[in-house]
Amino acid sequence: MKKPAIAIAALCLCAGVWAAGSARGDDFGQSVAQTLNAAGPGIKTSLKSVGAQKPPAATAVTIPFDSNVPKKLRDHVTRDLAFVAAIQGAGATKLHEQVFGAVAGSAYIKWFTERAKSVGYDPDEDDAIAYVDISTEPGTDHSKIWLAAGYAEGNRPQMARVDDVFHEARHTEDANKNWEHVDCPNPYKDSKGKDVRSIDVGKLAGVQEACDDTPVGAYGVAAIMLKNIQRFCASRGCTKKVRADAGLYSADDVKHVIGAQASQDLKADLSR
């Protein structure tokens, strides 16, 4: 979510306007293959053949970390992207094909690395989990994803973190005005007349810049990706738990997509 320059607090999953600078440091991962030891046996297992198919070659990941990014955050991002890179699927919804192509790690990593060019760390961010600085200040790097300590804290599942970084990668697109968010409606009720609530934000009614009015904005593309992983991923790493988490966070993202047509188009695509 974009936050104005004078904002005092941020909500989760936001693209903030912060004047922050830091030097690029070590490269994290020359390739997904080099991350497998850190990723653990689950990721290695997922790279084994699925049926009679051979897994695709490891997809190179060359996004650098800033030197101040804590090891815990580096490890989480490395494992998360290694998991994504290992995904193999059969089938995809139409919006997924339009945005990403096939349900495949190579397609996801290509999409991600074409947008996110580096990963930074904001030690002063207490509310947001991740953001992209889209301010117009000279020298601002719109292609950097900034992480806060909350990215690797608590019991948030891996699919929630994947949701975070792919959501933020959408915000790097200057050509599309960084897919800025809009204010959520107030009141904002579900079909049963209850307040719509989000996992990370809570009650959404009236929350500024926490919704999208397009099915393919930052919330929409994350919802599309995760729902397709839930439905179509054939990799062994896509366990029942992973699929359940993907479905849960996809459904949560859908709540942030407002406007009758945008919401209808997204829901219709994900239910096909």
N, C-alpha and C positions, 0 to 999 in steps of 0.2 A: 504494500500500500504506500502510495506517495504521501509524505507529510510535509506541510509547508515549512518554510525556513524558520518561522517563529514558533513552531509547535514545541510544546514542552514534553509531551509523552507520545509514545508510539504504540501501536497495536501489533500483534503478531503478524508475520508474513507481510511486512511492509517495505515499500521502496521509499526510503526517506531522503529528505533534502538536508544533508549534513555536509558541512565543509570539513572534510577529513582527508588527510594525506599520509601515505606511508610508502616506503620503498619496497619494491618487489624483492622477495628473498628466494629461498630454495624452490626448485621445481618439485611439485609433488607428483611423483609417478612418471616415469618415462613411458610406461605402458601399463595396461591393465594386468599383464602377466606379472609384472614386478610387484603388484599389490597383493598377489594371492596368498603369500605367506602371512601377511598381516591380516588378510581377510578371514582366514580360518577355513576349516574343512567344509563348512556349508557352501562357501563360494566355489571351492575346488570341485565339490561334488556337482554343482550346477553346471560346470563346464563339460562334464562328461556327456557322451552321446545321449540324445533323446530319441528313443526308438532306433531307427536305422540311420538317423541323420548324424553327421559329424558337426560339432559346434564350430561356429565361425572363428576365424583367427582373432586373437585378442585385439581390441580396438585401442589405439594409442591415445593416451590422455596427457596433454602437455600444459595444463593450466598451472601457473606458478602460485604458490602461497606467499604472502608477505612474511617477512622474517619473524614478526611478532605473533603469528598465529600459534596458539598453544598446541602441543603435541596431541592432546586429546581430541581437539577439533580436527587436526590434520588426519588423524587415524580414522575418525568417523567419516569424514568426507571421502577419504580414499576407499574405505570399505563400501560406502554407499554407492560410489560411482563404479566400483568393481562389480558390485551386484547388478547394477543397471546394465553394464557392458556385457554381462553374461546372459541376459534375457534372450530367449528364443520363443517365438509365438506362432500360432497358426490362426489367421483371421484378424480382422480389425474393423472398427466402425468407420463410417465415411469421414467424420470429422477427424478421427485419428489419422486416416490416410492423408487427408489434406494438410494436417499440421506436421506430423512426424513421418508418415509413410507406414512401413510395416511395424508390427510389434517385434522389435529386434534391438538388441543392445547397440549394434553399430549405428542404427538410425537415431537412437536416443542420444548417444554420445556425440554424433556429428551435429545434431541440432543444438545440443548444449554448448559444445566448444565453439561453435560459430558465433555464439552470443556472449557467453561468460569467458572472459580472458584471464581473470585472476581472482584469487580469494583473499580477502583481508579480514582483519579482526578489529572489532570496536569494543574495547574493554569497558567503556562508559555506558554502553547500551543495556538498559535494565528491562525494557519492555518488549522490544522486538527480538525475534529469533534470528531473522535475517532481513537485509534490505539492500536496495540499490540506490545509490545517490544520484538522483536525476536533476540536481540543481543546475542552474546555468552559470555558476561561478567559473571563471576561466581555469582551465586545468583539471576540471572535474572528470573523473574517469567513469563514464556511464556503463562500462563493460565489466566492472568489478562487483562481485557479490561480497557484501560485508556480513560477517557472522558475529553473533554475540555468544556469550558463554552458554546461554540457554539452549543452543543447538545440540549440545552434547550432554545436557543435564536431565535428570529425572528419568522416567520410564517411557519416554516417547519412542514409539517403534520406528524401525528403519524406514518404513514407507512414509511416515510423517516427515522425516528429514529429506527424503527424496522429493516429496511434495514441496517442501520449503525451497530447495535450490532450483527446481525446475520452474516454480512460480516466479522466483526472482529473475531467472534467466530471461523470462518473457519481458520483464521490465527494462532490459538493456536495449530494447529495440527503439532507437531514436526515430527511425523512419515511421513508426506507428505511434509517435508521441509517448513512447514508453508504456503504452497500454495503461494509462492512468486510471485509477479507481474512481468511482462515484460514491456519493453518500448513500447509505442504506435508507430505505423508506421508513417513515415513522407515522403510524404504527406499522409493524411488520409481523404479520400473523401467518401461521400455516393453515392448512385446509380445515383444521379442527378448532381454529380460533385461538391457538396458543402462540405465545411469542416465539419467533424463530431464534434459535440459539446456536452458536458455533462452539466447537471444541475449544479453540484457543482464545476466542474473543468473548464468548458469552452471549448475552442478549444483543442482537444486531440492530434492533430498531433505533434509527437515528444516528448510528455510529458513522462518523465522517470518514469518507474515503475507504470504506471497508467492503464495498460491493462493486460489481462490474455490470454494465448494461450490454455486454456482448458475450456470446457463447465461447469465444476463442481468446479472451483476455487472459490475464495471469491466473485467475481462479479457474477459468474454463479449461485451459490447456492442461493444468495439473489434474483436474477432474477427469478429463479425457484419457490422459496417460494412465492414471491409476486404475480407472475402471477397465481399461483394455488389458492391463496387466492382470487384474483379477479374473477376467473372463478368458483371456487367450494365452497367457504365458504357459509354455510347455516345459520350461526349465525345471530341473529338480529343486532348484533353490526357491521356486515359488511354492512354498509349502501352504498348507491350509491356513496357518497363522498369517503368512505374508499376504495371501489372497484376501483374508478377512480384513486385515489392516488396510489394504489397498481399497477395498470397497467402502470401508468406514470413512476414510479421509476423502475419497472421491465424493461420497454423498455429502460430506461436510462442505466441500468446495462448491458443490452445486447450490447450496443455500445462499452463497454470496453472489450468485448470478440472478439479477433482477430484470424486470421488464417482461411482459407476457411473452413476446416473441422470442427473445433471447433465452429465457428459461425453458420455454417449450421446445425450441430447437435443440438445446443441449440435452434435455431429458429424453427427447425422442431418439436422438442419436445413441445415447448410452443404453437405451432399452432395446435396441435392435438386436 
